[in-house]
Amino acid sequence: MWHGHYLKYFEDGREAFGEKYGISYLDIYNNGYVTPLISINCKYLKPLNYQDIILVETSFINVEAAKIYFKYRILSENYKTVYTEGESIQVFLNKESRALQLTHPDFFIDWKKKNGIY
């Protein structure tokens, strides 16, 4: 499988996480921010084939900085094989001015409290 697909799977994991836990891209946008990626890393452990059925495990990692940090694992459907591990970091930009947010936005603090993270 082409290596670029793995990053798309990470994006799918971020989107699914956001929808499930109430921090989707639309939720962030409606609170006045966009969250561009500033870093993404992918460690290829075993090759995937196009017919493989996979799971994308996406974990939110709490950090003090005003960033969204995720870790990923691409796994076989039986959880026995880890194909890929990775991580991504996003920052908060004001959606109008594109100014970098240096502290956690209020809505993000509220989200973290609601989910027992803060």
C-alpha positions as CSV (number, residue, x, y, z in Angstrom):
1,M,0.0,0.0,0.0
2,W,1.2,3.5,-0.8
3,H,2.7,5.2,2.3
4,G,0.6,8.3,2.0
5,H,-2.5,6.4,2.8
6,Y,-1.4,5.9,6.4
7,L,-1.6,9.7,7.0
8,K,-5.1,9.7,5.6
9,Y,-6.0,6.9,8.1
10,F,-4.6,9.1,10.9
11,E,-6.9,11.9,9.7
12,D,-9.8,9.5,9.7
13,G,-8.9,8.6,13.3
14,R,-8.8,12.3,14.3
15,E,-12.2,13.0,12.7
16,A,-13.8,9.9,14.3
17,F,-12.3,10.8,17.7
18,G,-13.7,14.4,17.3
19,E,-17.1,13.2,16.4
20,K,-17.2,10.7,19.2
21,Y,-15.9,13.0,22.0
22,G,-17.5,16.3,20.9
23,I,-14.3,18.0,19.6
24,S,-14.8,17.8,15.9
25,Y,-13.3,20.2,13.4
26,L,-16.8,21.8,13.1
27,D,-17.0,22.2,16.9
28,I,-13.6,23.9,17.0
29,Y,-14.6,26.1,14.0
30,N,-17.9,27.1,15.7
31,N,-15.9,28.2,18.7
32,G,-13.8,30.6,16.6
33,Y,-10.7,28.5,15.8
34,V,-9.0,26.3,13.2
35,T,-6.4,23.7,14.1
36,P,-3.8,23.2,11.4
37,L,-1.3,20.4,11.7
38,I,2.2,21.6,12.6
39,S,3.8,18.1,12.9
40,I,2.9,14.6,11.9
41,N,5.1,11.5,12.3
42,C,4.6,8.0,11.0
43,K,6.6,4.9,11.9
44,Y,6.0,2.1,9.5
45,L,6.3,-1.3,11.3
46,K,4.8,-3.8,8.9
47,P,3.4,-3.3,5.4
48,L,-0.4,-3.2,4.8
49,N,-2.0,-4.8,1.8
50,Y,-5.1,-3.3,0.1
51,Q,-7.4,-6.1,1.2
52,D,-6.4,-5.8,4.9
53,I,-9.1,-4.8,7.3
54,I,-7.7,-2.3,9.8
55,L,-8.5,-0.4,13.0
56,V,-7.2,3.1,13.7
57,E,-6.6,3.6,17.4
58,T,-6.5,7.3,18.2
59,S,-5.5,8.6,21.6
60,F,-5.6,12.2,22.9
61,I,-2.5,13.1,24.8
62,N,-2.9,15.9,27.3
63,V,-0.2,18.6,27.2
64,E,0.2,21.9,28.9
65,A,0.7,23.9,25.7
66,A,-2.3,25.1,23.7
67,K,-2.0,22.2,21.3
68,I,-4.0,19.1,20.3
69,Y,-1.7,16.1,20.4
70,F,-2.8,12.7,19.2
71,K,-1.1,9.3,19.0
72,Y,-2.1,6.6,16.6
73,R,-1.8,2.9,16.0
74,I,-3.0,1.1,12.9
75,L,-3.9,-2.4,13.9
76,S,-5.2,-5.6,12.4
77,E,-8.9,-6.2,13.0
78,N,-8.0,-8.7,15.7
79,Y,-5.6,-6.3,17.4
80,K,-2.7,-8.7,17.1
81,T,-0.7,-6.9,14.5
82,V,0.5,-3.3,14.8
83,Y,1.3,-2.0,11.3
84,T,2.0,1.6,12.1
85,E,2.4,4.0,15.0
86,G,2.4,7.8,14.7
87,E,1.5,11.1,16.3
88,S,0.3,14.6,15.3
89,I,0.3,18.0,16.8
90,Q,-2.2,20.8,15.9
91,V,-2.3,24.4,17.1
92,F,-5.2,26.8,17.6
93,L,-5.5,29.7,15.2
94,N,-8.2,32.4,15.4
95,K,-10.4,31.6,12.4
96,E,-10.7,35.3,11.5
97,S,-7.2,36.8,12.2
98,R,-5.3,33.5,12.0
99,A,-3.4,34.6,15.1
100,L,-1.8,31.8,17.1
101,Q,-3.6,31.1,20.4
102,L,-0.9,30.8,23.1
103,T,-3.2,29.6,25.9
104,H,-5.9,27.0,25.9
105,P,-9.2,28.4,24.5
106,D,-12.0,28.5,27.0
107,F,-14.1,25.9,25.0
108,F,-11.1,23.5,25.0
109,I,-10.7,23.9,28.8
110,D,-14.4,23.2,29.2
111,W,-14.1,20.1,26.9
112,K,-11.1,18.8,28.9
113,K,-13.0,19.3,32.2
114,K,-16.1,17.5,30.8
115,N,-13.9,14.6,29.8
116,G,-12.0,14.4,33.1
117,I,-8.7,15.6,31.5
118,Y,-8.1,19.0,33.0
